[in-house]
Amino acid sequence: MNFLSEKAKKLTPYTAGLQPQEYGWVKLNTNENPYPPSPRVRDALFYSDAGSLRFYPDGNSSFLCEAIASADNVEKENVFCGNSSDEVLALAFQAFFSGKENIVSPDISYGFYPVWAEMYDVGMVFAPLNEDFSVDLAHYENTNGVIIANPNAPTSLALDLHSIESLLKANSAGLVIVDEAYINYARVENSISLTKEYENLLVVRTFSKSHSLAGLRVGYAIGNEKLIDGLRLVRDAFNSYPLDMLAQTAASAAIADTAYLKETSTRIIKTRESTIEALRTMGYNVLQSEANFIFMEVNDAPALYNYLFENKILVRHWNKPRIKDFLRVSIGTETEMETFLKSVEMYSKEGAI
């Protein structure tokens, strides 16, 4: 007997990247940070009071909100924390997009957007990217809402601050959500400064990428107080204690260590650029990345994916129109990227570019 609801039967869930359990894999498929979290995270967890775990956590993550506000130069009332940016985005879909039509997003972007649209009865319009995978702003005018990843995934390209402001002006009656999961690796400015001027902007961030806390699932949003209140309203109708004490403690320590963030981000950017240069020297077309991953074109992408897999190197491939000839490759350590490049070079010697 099938007890699923009719809506559940129709859902097409998001497919996450493989998470191998055995040792020895070079894991370049889920955009995780290759370096450990700030040493301050270790110290904060070490000195945490285990006895306090018998209590429920602060549902508003007040201390973490203060730490984020300090780091991003906003007020704590402008910050909302959740159990990963995925949860924050899902709550935003429910709070601001549910039941509405003409909510616009790129046709090639984060795979969870269409899942949430289906789950929460959102009339999504998937606007085509340009041939070079850049965003065509002409498709984003007079909408009831916009959600856009900046930098975009999996394409790795980004809009500059002027373009984001153009989006806000062209959609004054609708909320614009800018998903900045990878912004610390970009050469463009982040959008947080615009939240002080535009009431229709919600910026969503994650601690998974830049701060190396993917295992703790911590995300947040920044926007005006009315938007934050809307997120809290929906959260409290679903799960009023989203972030546990240890996650709040670790994330607070991580965001306070700005020097470590800059050090690891700079290191990843340097490795990214040298990897792009090496691949282009081999003859591959690689988009100019603004993220901690690259998007490379291959004549037979499934063949290279399988070749790398056989050599215990994981990357991502989607058998979808327009991107079936591309692989997305996360930036790992210098050693991991050397291993990746050697395998690609061996594959290329067979003339299979």
N, C-alpha and C positions, 0 to 999 in steps of 0.2 A: 504494500500500500504506500502511495506517495503522499506525504503530508505537507509537501512544499506549497506555499501560496502561489497564485498565478504569477505574481510579480517575480518571485524568486525563480520560478521555472524559466522565465524569459531573460534573466540576467546573464551577461557575459562578463565573468570576473576578470580583474586585472591579473596578468601573468607576470610574476616577479622573476628576477634572474635566479639562476641555479645557485644553491648554497651547498657546495660539496662538504661532506663531513670527514673525508679522509685527508691525510696530510699530503703535501707535495704539489698542490695546484697553485698556479699563478692566476689569481682571481682579479680579472679586469672587466667584470661584467655588471657590477651594481653601483659604480661610482662612489664606493667607500673611500675614505681617506686612508692612505697606506701607512700613515704614521700614528703612533699612539696619542691619546688625549694629553692635554697639558699635565705636567707633574702636579699641579695644584688640585687636579681632580682626584688623583690617587690619595693625596694628603687629606682632602676633604672627606673622602669616603672612609679613610682609615680612622679618622677621629670622630666619625659620626657615632651618635649614641644609639646602639642597637635596641635599647630598651624603649626608645620612643616609637618604635615601629608598632607597638600595641595600639597607638592612637591613629585615627584617620589623618591623612595629610591635609595641609591647607588647600582647600579647593580652589582658591584664586591664585595660588603660587605667588603670594605677595612678595616674598624675599627675592624670588627669581625675577619677577616683573620689575622690581626696583633695580636689579643688576642689569637687566636688558635695557631699561630706560636710561640708565647711566651710560651704558656703552653706546647707545644709539641716539643720545641727545634728545629724548622725548620725556614726557611725564609717564609715571607708572600707570596712570589711568588710561593711557593710550596703548597699553600692552595686554595681550591675551595669550595665555600659555595652554598648550594641549599636549596630548599623548601622541607626539609626532606631528609634522606639518600635514601629513595625510589626514589625521583626525581634524586638525584646524580647518583644512580645506573642505572636508566633508561637512563640517558644521556650517561653514560659510555657504555652501551650496544649499543646505536646508534653510538657513536663516534668510538668505537674500535672493536665491534663484528658484527655489521650489515653486512649481506651478506656473512659472513664467515662460514666455516664448521669446525668441530672438535674443538668446544669450550666445555670444559669439566667442569662438576660440579657434586657434589654428588647426588645420586639418592634420598636421603632423606635429604632435606635441606629447605631453605626458599622458600615458595610457589610462590613468585613473579618471581623467576628466569625463570621458564618455560613460564610464561605469557609474559615476555619481549622478550624471545627468539622467541615466536610465533609472537608477534607484530612487531619485527624488523628483521624478516627473518634471524634468527641466527640458524645455524646447531648445535644444542646442543647434546652432548653425556653425558648421566647421568650415571656416574661410580658407581657401587654398593659399598656401605659401607661394611666393614667386619661384621662378625656375631655379634661382640660386639659393632657395630655401629661406630667404629673408621674408619678413612680415610685410604684407601690403596693407598699409594703414587705410587705404580707401575702402576696405571691407569692414572697417570698424567705426561706423558713424551712425548716430541715432539708434543705438541698441538699447535693450533693457538690461544689459550687463555684459561684461567682458572678463574672461579669465585667460591670462597669458603667462607662460613661464619665461622668465628673463634672467639669465640666458635660457634659451629654449632647449628642450630635450626631445629627441636625441640629436638635434642638428648642431648644437653648441654655439649658435649665433645669438647676438644680443641687440636690443634696441638701446639707443642712447637716451639720456634724460629728457632731451627735447622731444623725442618721439613719444615717450611715455606721457609727457605733459599734453601733447597733441591728442593722445587717446582720451585723456581726462576731459579736455575741452570739447571733444567731439561726441562725448557720451555723458553729458551733464545729468541726464535723467536716470542713468544706470550706474551701478557699482562696477568699478574696475578693480579686479583682483590681480596683483602682480606677484607671481610665485618666484621668489628669489632664492631658491635652494642653492644655486651655484654662483651667486653674485660676488663672493669674495675672490673668485678666480677671474673676474672680468676686468677689462680695461675701461668700462663705462661706469658712471656713478650709479649708486643705488638710488632707490626711489623714496627713501624714508623722509627726506626733506620736504617732499611734495605733500605728505600727509598733513602737514601743518597748514597748507593752503587750500587743499581740495578735500571736501567732505566725502567724495565718492571714490576714494582710494583706500584699499586695504592691501598692505604688503605682508606677505607670508614668508617666514623663514624656517630653517631647520638647523638643529645642532648635529645632524647626522654626517654632513659632508665636511664642512670647514673645521668643525670642532671635534671630529672623530668620535662622536657619541651615537652612532647608528644603533648600537646595542641597547641603548637606554630609551630611545623613542621620545625625543623632546622637540617640540615645535612651538612657534609663536606667531602672532600677528600683531601688526602695528597699524593703527588708524584712529580716527576721531572717536570720542567717548560713546557716541550713539552706535557706531559699528561694534565696538567692544561690548556694549550692553546687549546688542543683538546676538553676538556669539555666546555670551554667558546665558542668555535666555534659553537658547537651544541646548547648550551643554547641560544646564541644570534640569532639562527635561529628558536627558539621556544618561549622563554620568557626571555627578557633581564633584567627584574626586578623581579627575583624570590622571594627574601626575603624582607618583608616589614620592615619599620624602627623599629617598636616595637620588632619584632623578633630578629633583629640584636642587638638591645640594650639589651634585656633580655639575649640572649645567650652570649654576651660579658661579662656581669656581672657574669653569671653562671660559665663560664670556668675559670674566674679569682679567684673564691673562691675554691681553691684546698683543703683547710682544711675541708670545708663542704662536698665536694665530697668524701674525704677519710672517714669522719665520717659516712655518710649514706651508702656508699658501704660496709664498715666494718660491720655495723649493719645488713645489708641485708645478707651478707655472713654468719654471726653468726647464723641468723635465718634459713638460708638455711641448714646449717650443722645440726642444732638441729632437723629440720624437717625430713631430710634424716634419721638421727639416729632413730627417733621415728617411721617412717614408716618401717624401716628395722626390728625394734623390733617387729612390728606387723606381720612380715613375708613377706613384699613386697620387690620385687627386684627394687632398685632405682639406676640409673646410677650415677656415681660420677660427680656431676655438676661443671661446670666452669662458669655458667651464673647466672642470677637472676631468674631462674626457674629450676624445676626438671622434670625428665622423669621417670615415675614409671610404672612398669608392673603390670597388673591386669588380673585375669582369665577371667573376663567379664567386659571389660572396659566400654562399653556402659551402662551396668547396674549401675556401680558406678557413671558414669557421670550423669545419670538420677537421681540417689539417691541424689547426691550433688545438682543438679539443683532444685530438689523439696525442698531442704533445703536452697535455695537461695544462693548457692555457685557455681560460674562459673569457670570451667576449660576448657581445650581444648582436643578434641578427633578427630582423623582422621581415617575414615574407609578405610584405605589403606593397601596394602600388607606390611608385616613386622612390621608395627607400630599400627595395629588395636587393639592390646592388651595393648597399652600404653596410659597414660594420661600425658599431659604436664600441670604442675601446677606452676604458677608464685608465687614468694615469696612476700607475703604481710607483714603487720606489725606483731609483735609478737601476738597481740590479734587475728588478722585475721587467722593466721596459727594455733593458738590454737582451733579456731572454726572449721577450716578445719579438723584438726587431730581428734577432738572429733566426727565429723560426719563420718570420715573414720573408726574410732574405732567402732562406733555403727554398721556400715555396716559390718565390719569384724566379729563381734560377731555372725553374721548369717552364718559364715563359707564360705563366698563368695570370699575369697582372690584368 
